[in-house]
Amino acid sequence: MTAGNMTVSNPSTGTILAGVYSYEDVASDGTIVIVRSSHPIVGQPLTLGIGFFGPDRNPIHNQNYAISITQGSTVVLSNPNRYSSSGIDALTTTRLPSSDMIGIKVTLNGIGLPSSYPATWSGLKGETLSFSQTPVPETNMTGTNMNQTNMTAQNAAVPEFGTISTLVLTISIISIMVYAAKTRIIPKLD
């Protein structure tokens, strides 16, 4: 769908596995955006990781983007000028006013150093991808299918872990991905 100069995709729902929401959507040029977030808990900040990848699944370096996260009508995180040098970023919202589901909008603003003039940036500019959670019963948080559009895992069996363990695991995985991308510990395959 197009709104003015901005292209907006239909909301992408994801899957929940061991308390971590996982979303994936593809922009019109093949850019893959992956978002992983914790489960919303009233009074706690929400932790999420976001990754930008090319059609070859390699991280897109120097990605500029805008992100907005809402819970109902409350904006819990908004940044119109976010930058990821490695293509992988970690974010934390303010404390959530409720345990209601969240909505995430990511707008691709182009690829380039933030110190350079935005008109010289390459890649998509102005395309917005939307991600939304669907309610999941509190008693069945692991292995639940979430009315997905772009994900294929369904009803996977996962051992029970607490929310804190899930957050630690998520942050650890994101940190390893960022470290690997920055140090080139994982070589690119040509």
C-alpha positions, 0 to 999 in steps of 0.5 A: 500500500502507498501513502504519499511518498511512503510505502507501507506493507500490510502488518506482519505477524510472527511466531512466539517461541519460549516467550520471544516474539519473532517477526520477518518481513521483506521490503520491495527491494528484497531487504529482509527485516527481522525483529525479535522482542520479549513478551510485554510485561506491565511496568517492565521495559521491552527488549528487542533486536532488529536486523537488516539483511540483503536477499543473500542473508548478509547484514546490510551495513550502515542502515538508517531507519526510523522505528516506532513502537506502540502499545494501544495508543501509547508510544513506548519508543520512537526514534526517526533517525536510528542508525545501525553500522553493522545491520543489527541493532538492540533497543529497549523501550520505556517501562510499559503501561500494560501487558497489552500487545505491541505494534512495531513500525520500521521505516527504511531511510536509506544506506549510508553514513549518518554524517553524510548527506541523506540524498547520497544514501542508497537503498530504499527510502520511505518504505515502512514495514509493520509488525503486530503481535496477536494475543496469546494465552498467558498459560500457553506461551511456549510453542504457540502458532501466532497467525503468521504470514511470513514465518513457518514454524508452527507448534514447536515444542520448547522446554519451559524457561522463565521470562528473565532467561529468555531475555538473557538469551535474546540479548546474548544472541544479539550481542554475539551477532553484533560482535561477529558482524563488527569483527568479521569473525564470520567470513562472508561467503562469495 
